[in-house]
C-alpha cells in the first residue's frame, strides 16, 4: 500500500498554493500584471515597498468611477482586481477614490484587504523575503565583525552603567561625531564641571558622583554633551532597582553655552534627581 509522508503532503500543498497564486497573478489586468511580475527583482525591503506602491497606483488608475464626485461624496469605484465594493452606512457602494481604494488594496486601517492583492503579495513574499532576510543577516554579521575589529584597537565610551561600551560613532552614525580636537575640548569642559575620567583598557568613562545620584557624560556627538542621571543604587546594585522607578533622566549642554555654565549644569542635575525619586 502506497503511503504519502507528511513532508510529501506539505510539499504538494505548497506546490498547489504556488500554482493557484500564479494563476491569480496571470488573471490580473495587463498593466497591473506587468508590474506584479517584477517581484523577482526585489532585493531589499525598500524594493518591496516601491513594488507594492506601483501596483496600487496602477490598479487605482484602472478603477472606473460608477458615480461622479459630488459636493457630499467623492467619486467611488469598485476594485478593478477583485471586482468588489463596500457598502457604507449611508448606502453608498464601492470605494472612495483614491484614498478608500488604497486602503482596500493594502488592508490599511479597518479596511478588508483585497483578496486578490493579498494573494499577489504572498506570492511575492515567498520569493523575496527569504532572500532579503538572508542578505540582511549577512550584512549585520559583517557589520558586527567590523565593529569587533574596531573595538580591539579604538577607544570606547561607557555612557551608562548597564550597556556595553560604544565606539565614538556607534550610536550617532550619520548625525556627526566629534573629531579628536573637538573631543578633547569636550572632555576639558567636563573636567571643569567636576567630572572624573576613568580608563579600563580602551574603555573610557566620564562620571560625576553626588550623594543620591551618579551622572554619566557622553561627549561624542558634535555640538553638545549628553548626560544621563541614575540613582546611586541603580549604579551600585542594578539588580535591586524597582520596576516602577524611572531608569534614568537625561539632559544636554550645548557647546555654544558659555555663561553661568556650572549653575546651569547643577540645576539640571537637581531637576533630574527629583524626577527619579
C-alpha positions in Angstrom: 0.0 0.0 0.0 1.4 3.3 -1.1 2.0 5.8 1.8 2.5 9.5 1.4 4.5 11.1 4.2 3.6 14.3 5.9 6.6 16.0 4.2 5.3 15.0 0.8 1.8 16.2 1.6 3.1 19.6 2.8 5.3 19.9 -0.3 2.3 19.1 -2.5 0.1 21.6 -0.8 2.8 24.2 -1.1 3.1 23.5 -4.8 -0.7 23.7 -5.3 -0.8 27.0 -3.4 2.0 28.4 -5.6 0.2 27.4 -8.8 -3.1 28.9 -7.5 -1.3 32.2 -6.7 0.4 32.2 -10.1 -2.9 31.7 -11.8 -4.4 34.7 -9.9 -1.4 36.8 -11.0 -1.9 35.8 -14.6 -5.6 36.9 -14.4 -4.7 40.4 -13.4 -5.3 43.3 -15.8 -2.4 43.5 -18.1 -0.9 46.8 -16.8 -1.0 45.5 -13.2 0.3 42.1 -14.1 3.4 43.5 -15.8 4.3 45.3 -12.6 3.4 42.4 -10.3 5.5 40.0 -12.4 8.6 42.0 -11.4 8.6 40.7 -7.8 11.6 38.6 -8.7 13.6 41.8 -9.0 13.0 42.7 -5.3 16.4 42.7 -3.5 15.6 44.9 -0.4 12.6 45.9 1.7 12.6 49.2 0.0 12.3 47.5 -3.4 9.3 45.6 -2.0 7.6 48.8 -0.8 8.2 50.5 -4.1 6.9 47.4 -6.0 3.7 47.5 -3.9 3.2 51.2 -4.4 3.4 50.8 -8.2 0.7 48.1 -8.1 -1.6 50.3 -6.0 -1.1 53.2 -8.4 -1.7 51.1 -11.5 -4.8 49.5 -10.0 -6.3 52.8 -8.8 -5.8 54.2 -12.3 -7.9 51.3 -13.7 -10.7 51.9 -11.3 -13.7 53.3 -13.2 -15.9 55.6 -11.2 -19.6 54.5 -11.3 -20.6 57.8 -9.7 -19.0 61.2 -10.2 -17.8 63.3 -7.3 -20.4 65.4 -5.7 -20.5 68.1 -3.0 -21.3 65.5 -0.4 -19.3 62.5 -1.6 -16.2 61.8 -3.6 -16.0 59.6 -6.7 -16.4 55.9 -5.9 -15.4 52.8 -7.8 -15.3 49.0 -7.5 -12.0 47.4 -7.1 -10.5 46.5 -10.5 -8.8 43.4 -9.1 -11.4 41.6 -7.0 -14.4 43.5 -8.5 -15.8 44.0 -5.0 -17.0 47.1 -3.2 -18.1 48.0 0.2 -21.5 49.2 1.5 -21.2 52.3 3.6 -23.6 53.1 6.4 -25.4 55.6 4.1 -25.9 53.1 1.3 -23.0 54.1 -1.0 -21.1 51.3 -2.7 -17.6 50.9 -3.9 -14.5 52.7 -2.6 -13.7 56.4 -2.4 -11.0 57.4 -4.9 -8.2 57.4 -4.3 -7.9 57.0 -0.6 -10.5 54.4 0.0 -9.3 52.3 -2.8 -5.8 52.4 -1.5 -6.9 51.3 2.0 -8.8 48.4 0.4 -5.8 47.3 -1.8 -3.4 47.4 1.2 -5.8 46.5 4.0 -4.9 49.7 5.8 -6.9 51.0 8.8 -10.1 48.9 9.3 -10.4 48.1 5.6 -10.6 44.5 4.5 -7.6 43.8 2.2 -8.4 43.0 -1.4 -8.3 39.2 -1.6 -6.6 39.3 -5.0 -3.9 41.7 -3.8 -3.4 39.6 -0.7 -2.5 36.6 -2.7 -0.2 38.5 -5.1 1.6 39.9 -2.1 2.0 36.5 -0.5 3.3 35.1 -3.8 5.9 37.8 -4.0 6.9 37.4 -0.3 7.6 33.7 -0.6 10.2 34.6 -3.2 11.8 37.8 -1.9 11.5 37.6 1.9 13.9 34.6 2.5 16.5 36.2 0.2 16.2 39.7 1.7 16.4 38.3 5.3 19.4 36.3 4.4 21.1 39.3 2.9 20.2 41.4 5.9 21.6 38.8 8.3 24.9 38.6 6.3 25.1 42.4 6.4 24.5 42.5 10.1 27.2 39.8 10.7 29.6 41.7 8.5 29.0 45.0 10.4 29.3 43.3 13.8 32.6 41.7 12.7 33.9 45.1 11.6 32.8 46.6 15.0 34.6 43.8 16.9 37.8 44.6 15.0 37.5 48.3 15.8 36.8 47.5 19.5 40.1 45.7 19.7 42.0 48.9 18.7 39.8 52.0 19.2 38.7 53.9 22.3 35.1 53.2 23.5 32.9 55.1 25.9 30.8 53.7 28.7 27.8 56.1 28.8 25.6 54.3 31.3 26.1 51.7 34.0 24.5 48.7 32.2 25.1 48.9 28.5 28.3 47.8 26.6 30.9 50.4 25.8 30.4 52.2 22.5 32.7 53.4 19.8 32.6 57.0 19.1 30.2 56.7 16.1 28.3 53.6 17.3 25.1 55.4 18.2 25.5 58.6 16.2 26.1 57.2 12.7 25.1 59.9 10.2 24.5 62.5 12.8 28.1 63.7 13.1 30.6 62.9 15.8 33.5 64.9 17.2 37.0 64.8 15.8 40.0 64.4 18.1 40.3 68.1 18.7 36.6 68.6 19.5 36.5 65.5 21.7 39.5 66.8 23.7 37.7 70.2 24.1 34.5 68.4 25.4 36.5 66.4 27.9 38.2 69.5 29.2 34.7 71.1 29.6 33.6 68.1 31.6 36.7 68.3 33.8 35.7 72.0 34.5 32.3 70.7 35.5 33.8 68.3 38.0 33.7 65.1 36.0 36.3 62.3 36.6 37.6 60.2 33.8 38.5 56.6 34.4 40.0 54.2 31.9 40.0 50.4 31.7 42.0 49.2 28.7 40.3 51.0 25.8 37.1 51.9 27.7 36.7 55.5 28.9 34.1 56.6 31.4 33.2 60.1 32.5 31.1 60.4 35.6 30.3 62.8 38.4 29.0 61.4 41.7 26.6 63.0 44.1 25.1 61.7 47.4 22.0 60.4 45.7 22.8 60.2 42.0 25.6 59.5 39.5 25.8 61.4 36.3 27.3 59.8 33.2 28.5 62.0 30.3 28.6 61.2 26.6 30.8 63.7 24.8 30.8 62.0 21.4 28.2 64.0 19.5 29.0 67.2 17.6 27.8 70.4 19.2 26.5 69.0 22.5 27.3 66.8 25.5 24.6 64.4 26.6 24.1 63.5 30.3 22.3 60.6 31.9 21.5 60.7 35.6 21.0 57.5 37.7 20.2 56.9 41.3 23.2 55.6 43.1 21.5 52.2 43.9 20.9 51.8 40.2 24.6 52.0 39.6 25.8 50.1 42.6 23.1 47.4 42.8 21.3 47.5 39.4 19.5 44.2 40.0 17.7 45.6 43.1 16.1 48.6 41.5 12.3 48.6 41.5 10.5 48.2 38.2 8.4 51.3 38.6 11.4 53.5 39.2 12.5 55.6 36.2 15.6 54.1 34.7 17.4 57.4 34.2 16.8 61.1 33.5 18.7 62.9 30.7 19.6 66.4 29.6 22.3 68.0 27.5 24.5 71.1 27.3 25.3 72.8 24.0 28.8 73.6 23.1 27.8 77.2 22.4 26.7 77.8 26.0 29.3 79.8 27.9 27.7 82.0 30.6 27.0 80.5 34.0 27.6 77.0 32.8 28.2 75.4 36.1 25.0 76.7 37.7 23.0 75.6 34.6 24.5 72.1 34.9 23.8 71.8 38.6 20.3 72.9 38.2 19.6 70.3 35.6 21.2 67.6 37.8 18.8 68.6 40.6 15.8 68.6 38.3 16.8 65.1 37.0 17.4 63.8 40.6 13.9 65.0 41.6 12.3 63.2 38.7 13.9 59.9 39.8 12.6 60.0 43.4 
